[in-house]
Amino acid sequence: MFADLRGRVLEIGAGEGENLPAFGDDVSWTAIEPDAGARRELEREARRYGFVEEVIDARCEELPFSDKTFDAVVATLVFCSVTELARSFEEVMRVLKPGGTVACVEHVHAEKGSVRRLIQSMATPLSVRWDGNCHWNRDPVSAAHAAGFREQRLDRFELDTGVPFLPAPCILYVGVKPLDR
């Protein structure tokens, strides 16, 4: 998903740098990571992979960058844990250049009316409390569309949690900022 990205790339909620090996040489990488411990490890990993750009203490809801700064924004299991989902996608839209790409892998809600969705809804208050504010029952695709992104790719898949009754539906989403924005 990240191999085709070029130019200035912002990774939001970059964790400890798990995605760094996926970025090509054509990327000028910047990251935000609000967790201090993860940020220290991320800085070490970034240097190890030759990325000397910034690792910033910031939240997606308040990105500390000028409008139209980045060619791409990437996230892996981040939009499930932001405080304000809609605001986060609006901020991503703001910092992307026209024609820029948002690419993310996210937890999503199960099918409407399914037992799996009911289980997710019941488990989400626990996951929010004990799993870094993770909301298993969110709809990031609708939030991306509401912010104005044009869907370029949407793949659905399941993560194996090791617990048969605990659903982990996910998406790989790629959206593009319209040229007129």
C-alpha positions in Angstrom: 0.0 0.0 0.0 2.8 2.4 0.7 5.3 1.4 -2.0 3.9 3.7 -4.6 3.9 6.8 -2.4 6.3 9.6 -3.4 7.1 13.1 -2.1 6.3 14.4 1.3 4.5 11.8 3.4 3.0 12.3 6.8 2.4 9.2 8.9 -0.1 9.8 11.7 0.1 7.7 14.8 3.4 6.1 13.6 3.8 4.0 16.7 7.3 2.5 17.0 8.1 2.6 13.2 6.6 -0.7 12.0 5.8 0.9 8.6 9.2 2.4 8.0 10.5 -0.5 5.9 7.6 -0.1 3.5 8.5 3.4 2.3 10.6 3.9 -0.8 13.6 6.2 -1.3 11.4 8.8 -3.0 9.7 9.6 0.3 10.4 12.6 2.6 8.8 11.2 5.8 7.4 13.1 8.7 5.5 11.5 11.6 3.3 12.4 14.5 3.1 10.1 17.5 1.4 11.3 20.7 2.7 8.5 23.0 6.1 9.5 24.4 7.5 6.0 24.8 6.5 5.0 21.2 7.9 8.3 19.9 11.3 7.6 21.4 11.5 4.2 19.8 10.1 5.7 16.5 12.9 8.3 16.4 15.5 5.5 16.8 13.9 3.4 14.1 13.6 6.4 11.8 17.3 7.0 12.0 18.0 3.3 11.5 16.1 3.4 8.2 17.7 6.7 7.1 14.7 9.0 7.7 16.0 12.1 9.4 12.8 14.1 9.1 10.7 15.0 12.0 8.9 13.0 14.6 6.4 15.3 16.3 4.3 15.0 19.4 0.9 15.8 18.0 -2.7 14.5 17.6 -4.4 14.0 14.3 -7.3 16.3 15.3 -4.8 19.2 15.5 -2.1 18.7 12.9 0.7 21.3 13.3 1.3 21.8 9.6 0.3 24.4 7.0 -2.4 23.7 4.5 -1.5 21.7 1.4 1.9 20.5 2.8 1.9 16.8 2.1 1.6 14.6 -1.0 0.3 11.6 1.1 -0.9 10.8 4.6 -0.8 7.3 5.9 -2.2 5.6 9.0 -2.3 2.1 10.3 -4.9 1.3 13.0 -5.1 5.0 14.0 -8.5 6.3 13.1 -10.0 3.7 15.4 -8.3 5.5 18.3 -8.5 9.2 17.6 -10.8 11.2 19.8 -12.7 13.0 17.0 -12.9 10.8 13.8 -14.6 13.5 11.6 -12.2 16.2 12.7 -9.2 14.0 12.0 -10.2 13.4 8.4 -10.9 17.1 8.0 -7.3 17.8 9.2 -5.9 15.2 6.9 -7.8 16.8 4.0 -6.4 20.2 5.0 -2.7 19.3 5.1 -2.9 17.3 1.8 -2.0 18.9 -1.5 -4.8 18.7 -4.2 -4.6 15.3 -5.7 -2.9 14.0 -2.6 -3.6 10.5 -1.2 -4.7 9.2 2.2 -4.0 5.5 2.7 -5.0 3.6 5.8 -5.6 0.3 7.3 -8.3 0.4 10.0 -10.6 -1.5 12.3 -14.2 -1.1 11.2 -17.7 -2.1 12.3 -19.1 -5.4 11.3 -22.1 -5.7 9.0 -25.2 -3.9 10.1 -27.6 -6.1 12.0 -25.1 -8.9 12.5 -24.3 -10.6 15.8 -20.7 -9.7 15.2 -21.6 -6.0 15.2 -23.5 -6.5 18.5 -20.4 -8.1 20.0 -18.3 -5.2 18.8 -20.6 -2.7 20.3 -20.6 -4.5 23.6 -16.8 -4.9 23.6 -15.9 -1.4 22.4 -16.3 0.3 25.9 -13.6 -2.2 27.1 -11.3 -1.7 24.1 -11.6 2.1 24.5 -10.5 1.8 28.1 -7.8 -0.9 27.9 -6.6 -0.8 24.3 -5.5 2.8 23.7 -9.0 4.3 23.0 -9.5 1.8 20.2 -13.1 1.8 18.9 -13.9 -1.4 17.1 -17.2 -0.2 15.8 -16.2 2.9 13.8 -16.9 3.7 10.2 -13.8 5.6 8.9 -14.9 5.2 5.2 -18.0 7.3 5.8 -15.8 9.9 7.7 -13.4 10.0 4.8 -16.2 10.5 2.3 -17.8 13.2 4.5 -14.5 15.1 4.6 -14.5 15.1 0.8 -12.1 12.3 -0.2 -12.8 10.4 -3.4 -12.5 6.7 -2.9 -9.8 5.1 -5.0 -9.5 1.7 -3.3 -11.4 -0.2 -0.6 -10.5 -3.7 0.4 -12.2 -5.5 3.3 -10.5 -8.2 5.3 -10.4 -9.9 8.7 -7.6 -9.8 11.3 -7.2 -13.0 13.2 -7.6 -12.1 16.9 -7.2 -15.7 18.0 -10.6 -15.5 19.6 -13.3 -17.1 17.4 -16.2 -14.9 18.7 -14.3 -11.6 18.7 -14.7 -10.0 15.3 -11.9 -8.0 13.8 -13.1 -6.7 10.4 -10.7 -4.2 8.8 -10.3 -2.2 5.7 -7.6 -1.0 3.5 -8.7 2.4 2.2 -7.1 4.8 -0.3 -8.8 8.1 -0.9 -7.7 11.1 -3.0 -8.2 14.8 -2.3 -10.0 16.5 -5.2 -7.9 18.8 -7.3 -10.3 21.7 -6.7 -9.9 21.7 -2.9 
